[in-house]
Amino acid sequence: MTGGEPAGRRAFVTGTGAALLAGRAGVARAAVADGPLPGFHPALKDALTFPLAWGNSPIRDFDTWRRAARAKVEETLLVDREDATPYAPEFRRRTDGDGYTGELVTLSLTRHERVSAALLTPHGPGPFPAVLLLHDHGAKFDIGKEKLVRPWYDGARLASARTWTERYFSGRFVGDELARRGYVVLVADALGWGDRGPLAHDQQQALASNFYHLGSSLAGLMAREDARAAGFLARLERVDRRRIAAVGFSMGAFRAWQAAALTDDLAATAAVCWMTGLREMMVPGNNTLRGQSSYCMLHPGLSRHLDFPDVASIAAPRPMLFFDGGLDPLFPADGVRVAHEKLRAVWRSRHAEERLHLRTWSDLGHVFTDRMQDEVFTWLDHVL
C-alpha cells in the first residue's frame, strides 16, 4: 500500500469501527468464538509443536530424554516433591470380604494434610501384586474411593456408589474384583471428593485459581499425591514392590499414566477412556472447553513442550494399556488415533511394541464395563 496510515493501524481502526456499529455483542463475537475459544485459537494450536517429545527433541539417548521430560513435567506441577514426608499410616475400620480384608487407612501423601484411603488385601501369606486404583471425576464429589471400592463403612455412600457402578462399571466395584483376584488395592480420595469434599461443581475453577494465586496447583497436588501413593504401596510388606500397577478410568486414567510418568514404583499401567492429542481435543463442543473439571488435569505451560501421549511415553518401555470407546463423546476419534500413533512410535523405538496394548471398543462410549475390566484383569495377570 502507498501513503496514509500504516496498514496495521488502518485495519485496527476499521475493525473497531465495524464492531462499534455492530454493538457490544459484535465485539464479543469477534474476539471470542466457538464456546469459548479466542478467535485466534487456530494460530495458538499451530504453534503447539511439542519440541520436547521423543523424536522431536534433539536428545537421542532415551534415558537422558526421560529424565529431561520428567523434569519438565515436574516443573509445571508447581508442587515440590516431598518424598521425605513420613506416610505415618493409621489403620481403622476393618472388614472381611470374599477372599480379602478391607481397611480404611489415613496417611500423609504431602506435608499439608492427611488423606483417607481404602486398602484391600487378599487372604494369604503374600507378598502380593498390587494396584493403585485411581477414581474418576464424573462431576460427582460425594464419593471418591467409594466409586471403586464398596464402602462397607458408610450406608449412605453405599447407595450412591452402587448407582455409580451401575452407570459406568456394569455394577461392579473394580477394587473388590481386583482384591478377589489376588491384588492388594489402594484407592484414596483426591482433594474435593469423598472425605475430602464434597466440592460443588461450580467451585472447581475458583479452587484451582486460588491454588495458582498461592503459588501452587490443584492438578499438581493430585499428580504428586498419586505418585506418593504408589510409593506407599511399594513400602508395604504385604506388597511385591516389583509388581505394582496403576489402573484408572476417565480422569483416573489420566492420573494413572501421569503417575507412571512421574515414578518408577509402577511396573505397569492400564488407562481406560482418557488419551488423546491435545490439539485434536481443543475443538468446539468438547467438554474441555468448559473449564471446571479441566483444572484437575491442567499444568500451565506443559503443552509448550509435551503432548499428552508424550507425557505417558516417559514410562516407556514399561507395559501400558490404553482403552478408548469408539462412541466416547469426550475424546474425538482423530485425537485418539493421533495419540495411539505417537505411543506406538515410542514403544517401537524401544523394541517393545508388544508391551503396549491399544484398543478402541467401537460399540462403547465413556464406560469401563465388565468386558473391558475382564480384559484389563487378564492383561495385568500377564504383565505383572
Residue, then its C-alpha position, 0 to 999 in steps of 0.5 A: m500500500t502507498g501513503g496514509e496510515p500504516a496498514g496495521r493501524r488502518a485495519f485496527v481502526t476499521g475493525t473497531g469501527a465495524a464492531l462499534l456499529a455492530g454493538r457490544a455483542g459484535v465485539a464479543r463475537a469477534a474476539v471470542a468464538d466457538g464456546p469459548l475459544p479466542g478467535f485466534h485459537p487456530a494460530l495458538k494450536d499451530a504453534l503447539t509443536f511439542p519440541l520436547a517429545w521423543g523424536n522431536s527433541p534433539i536428545r537421542d539417548f532415551d534415558t537422558w530424554r526421560r529424565a529431561a521430560r520428567a523434569k519438565v513435567e515436574e516443573t509445571l506441577l508447581v508442587d515440590r516433591e516431598d518424598a521425605t514426608p513420613y506416610a505415618p499410616e493409621f489403620r481403622r475400620r476393618t472388614d472381611g470380604d470374599g477372599y480379602t480384608g478391607e481397611l480404611v487407612t489415613l496417611s500423609l501423601t504431602r506435608h499439608e494434610r492427611v488423606s483417607a484411603a481404602l486398602l484391600t488385601p487378599h487372604g494369604p501369606g503374600p507378598f502380593p501384586a498390587v494396584l493403585l486404583l485411581h477414581d474418576h471425576g464424573a462431576k460427582f464429589d460425594i464419593g471418591k474411593e467409594k466409586l471403586v471400592r464398596p464402602w462397607y463403612d458408610g450406608a449412605r455412600l453405599a447407595s450412591a456408589r452402587t448407582w455409580t457402578e451401575r452407570y459406568f462399571s456394569g455394577r461392579f466395584v473394580g477394587d473388590e474384583l481386583a482384591r478377589r483376584g489376588y491384588v492388594v488395592l489402594v484407592a484414596d480420595a483426591l482433594g474435593w471428593g469423598d472425605r475430602g469434599p464434597l466440592a460443588h461443581d461450580q467451585q472447581q475453577a475458583l479452587a484451582s485459581n486460588f491454588y495458582h494465586l498461592g503459588s501452587s496447583l490443584a492438578g499438581l497436588m493430585a499428580r504428586e499425591d498419586a505418585r506418593a501413593a504408589g510409593f506407599l504401596a511399594r513400602l508395604e510388606r504385604v506388597d511385591r514392590r516389583r509388581i505394582a500397577a496403576v489402573g484408572f478410568s476417565m480422569g483416573a486414567f489420566r492420573a494413572w499414566q501421569a503417575a507412571a510418568l512421574t515414578d518408577d514404583l509402577a511396573a505397569t499401567a492400564a488407562v481406560c477412556w482418557m488419551t488423546g492429542l491435545r490439539e485434536m481435543m481443543v475443538p468446539g463442543n468438547n467438554t474441555l472447553r468448559g473449564q471446571s473439571s479441566y483444572c484437575m488435569l491442567h499444568p500451565g505451560l506443559s503443552r509448550h513442550l509435551d503432548f499428552p501421549d508424550v507425557a505417558s511415553i516417559a514410562a516407556p518401555r514399561p507395559m501400558l494399556f490404553f482403552d478408548g470407546g469408539l462412541d466416547p463423546l469426550f475424546p474425538a476419534d482423530g485425537v485418539r488415533v493421533a495419540h495411539e500413533k505417537l505411543r506406538a512410535v515410542w514403544r517401537s523405538r524401544h523394541a517393545e511394541e508388544r508391551l503396549h496394548l491399544r484398543t478402541w471398543s467401537d460399540l462403547g462410549h465413556v464406560f469401563t464395563d465388565r468386558m473391558q475390566d475382564e480384559v484389563f484383569t487378564w492383561l495385568d495377570h500377564v504383565l505383572 
